[in-house]
């Protein structure tokens, strides 16, 4: 069963990679980020979060909610992981809460010093649909140009710790072809 799951994720990753925008070596990721987050991003205080903060970084799209016990447990791991690696890794919350106030309270309660897709943004729902997210927590790891590195970011951080980031950096550099 696990082999079928890995094969499915490998095929899904290839499909997403095939249809992701491609940028030339010198081109900025700003166009992709503006297209992906058309309503911009905000922080826990509902202040604008500059898309430029994501450029050149590995991004974790974190599908999570305050009411989810597994999310709360993982957030306690993810916050220090992100803070330790914030020079090269950034998180964007894709909230599954019931409303904007709950989402922002969750971010503040757990010290999430990263961005979120505005609750009212159509991009938030589009992300859920695009990545077929049906259970949380889940974290999609991608480049700022939109190349998906893995859909198993949640599991990789839990199992590999800091080695997860090293693995993603190898995938970005092309030294490891296994996008799990």
C-alpha distance (Angstrom), angle and dihedral (degrees) to the residues before:
residue distance angle dihedral
X1 . . .
X2 3.81 . .
X3 3.81 90.6 .
X4 3.82 90.8 54.3
X5 3.80 89.5 50.0
X6 3.82 92.1 50.8
X7 3.79 90.9 47.2
X8 3.79 90.2 50.2
X9 3.82 92.0 50.7
X10 3.79 91.3 45.9
X11 3.81 91.0 52.5
X12 3.80 91.2 44.6
X13 3.81 91.0 50.5
X14 3.81 90.9 49.9
X15 3.81 90.6 49.0
X16 3.80 92.2 50.0
X17 3.80 92.0 45.6
X18 3.78 91.0 50.2
X19 3.80 92.3 54.3
X20 3.82 98.7 36.7
X21 3.79 117.5 106.9
X22 3.80 113.6 -94.4
X23 3.79 120.8 -140.2
X24 3.75 127.4 -162.5
X25 3.80 117.3 -117.1
X26 3.80 94.2 -98.0
X27 3.79 98.1 40.2
X28 3.78 121.0 107.0
X29 3.77 122.5 -120.1
X30 3.82 89.7 -134.9
X31 3.81 92.7 99.7
X32 3.79 92.4 53.1
X33 3.80 92.5 46.4
X34 3.81 92.7 49.4
X35 3.80 90.0 49.4
X36 3.81 93.2 46.9
X37 3.81 95.0 45.4
X38 3.83 102.6 32.6
X39 3.81 92.5 164.8
X40 3.79 91.6 46.8
X41 3.78 125.9 -126.9
X42 3.79 132.6 -77.8
X43 3.78 136.0 -158.8
X44 3.81 130.6 -130.2
X45 3.83 90.2 -80.1
X46 3.82 89.7 53.3
X47 3.80 90.7 -111.7
X48 3.80 121.3 141.2
X49 3.79 113.9 -86.6
X50 3.81 112.7 -152.4
X51 3.80 114.0 -119.1
X52 3.81 87.6 -144.4
X53 3.82 87.1 73.8
X54 3.82 87.7 71.4
X55 3.80 98.3 48.8
X56 3.78 114.1 117.0
X57 3.80 93.4 4.4
X58 3.76 134.2 111.8
X59 3.79 106.9 -109.6
X60 3.78 128.5 -149.8
X61 3.80 112.7 -156.4
X62 3.79 98.4 -152.7
X63 3.81 114.4 -158.1
X64 3.79 104.2 -162.4
X65 3.82 146.9 133.1
X66 3.79 138.2 -157.5
X67 3.81 93.6 -121.5
X68 3.83 93.1 56.8
X69 3.83 113.0 94.6
X70 3.81 92.6 -160.4
X71 3.81 89.1 52.2
X72 3.80 91.8 51.1
X73 3.80 90.7 50.6
X74 3.81 92.8 47.8
X75 3.82 92.8 44.6
X76 3.82 88.2 60.6
X77 3.82 87.1 59.0
X78 3.80 98.0 37.4
X79 3.82 97.8 51.8
X80 3.84 95.4 61.1
X81 3.83 90.7 38.5
X82 3.80 91.3 54.9
X83 3.80 93.5 41.7
X84 3.81 91.2 52.2
X85 3.83 92.1 50.0
X86 3.82 101.4 31.9
X87 3.82 92.2 125.5
X88 3.82 90.5 69.2
X89 3.82 105.8 12.0
X90 3.79 130.2 57.5
X91 3.77 133.2 177.7
X92 3.79 127.0 -141.8
X93 3.79 114.8 -164.5
X94 3.79 116.3 -136.5
X95 3.79 98.4 -166.3
X96 3.77 124.8 -140.7
X97 3.81 93.2 -178.3
X98 3.78 121.4 125.6
X99 3.81 94.2 -112.0
X100 3.79 144.3 0.6
X101 3.81 95.1 -97.8
X102 3.80 92.2 55.7
X103 3.81 91.3 47.7
X104 3.80 93.6 51.7
X105 3.81 93.2 43.4
X106 3.83 87.8 52.9
X107 3.79 90.6 51.5
X108 3.82 91.7 50.5
X109 3.81 95.1 43.4
X110 3.81 92.0 55.2
X111 3.81 97.6 37.9
X112 3.80 95.0 -114.8
X113 3.82 100.8 176.4
X114 3.78 91.9 -177.8
X115 3.77 139.4 89.4
X116 3.77 131.9 -79.8
X117 3.76 132.9 -163.2
X118 3.81 105.3 -111.3
X119 3.80 109.4 -98.0
X120 3.81 92.1 -125.4
X121 3.82 93.4 49.3
X122 3.78 118.4 113.2
X123 3.83 86.3 -142.4
X124 3.82 89.5 70.7
X125 3.79 92.6 59.6
X126 3.80 91.7 38.9
X127 3.82 90.3 57.0
X128 3.79 91.5 51.5
X129 3.79 90.3 50.8
X130 3.81 97.0 40.4
X131 3.79 92.5 54.0
X132 3.83 93.5 36.1
X133 3.79 91.7 -127.1
X134 3.78 108.1 -175.8
X135 3.80 101.0 156.6
X136 3.75 135.1 34.6
X137 2.94 149.4 -100.4
X138 3.76 96.1 46.1
X139 3.79 131.0 148.7
X140 3.79 125.1 -163.6
X141 3.81 112.6 -158.7
X142 3.78 116.4 -149.5
X143 3.78 143.8 151.9
X144 3.79 121.6 -103.1
X145 3.82 86.3 -106.2
X146 3.81 91.1 61.4
X147 3.81 101.3 -102.1
X148 3.80 108.6 145.4
X149 3.79 111.7 -134.3
X150 3.81 98.0 179.4
X151 3.78 142.8 -19.2
X152 3.81 89.1 -149.2
X153 3.81 98.6 73.5
X154 3.79 91.9 124.9
X155 3.79 93.3 54.9
X156 3.80 93.8 40.4
X157 3.81 94.1 54.2
X158 3.81 90.4 47.9
X159 3.80 95.2 47.3
X160 3.80 102.6 31.5
X161 3.80 104.6 29.8
X162 3.81 111.3 -170.6
X163 3.81 90.0 -2.2
X164 3.82 87.7 70.6
X165 3.79 89.8 68.7
X166 3.81 91.6 47.7
X167 3.83 88.4 51.3
X168 3.82 92.1 51.1
X169 3.80 91.0 47.4
X170 3.81 89.2 54.2
X171 3.80 89.2 51.1
X172 3.81 90.6 51.1
X173 3.79 90.2 49.5
X174 3.79 91.7 48.7
X175 3.79 95.2 -121.4
X176 3.80 92.5 119.2
X177 3.80 119.7 43.9
X178 3.81 97.2 -169.1
X179 3.81 108.6 105.7
X180 3.80 97.8 -179.3
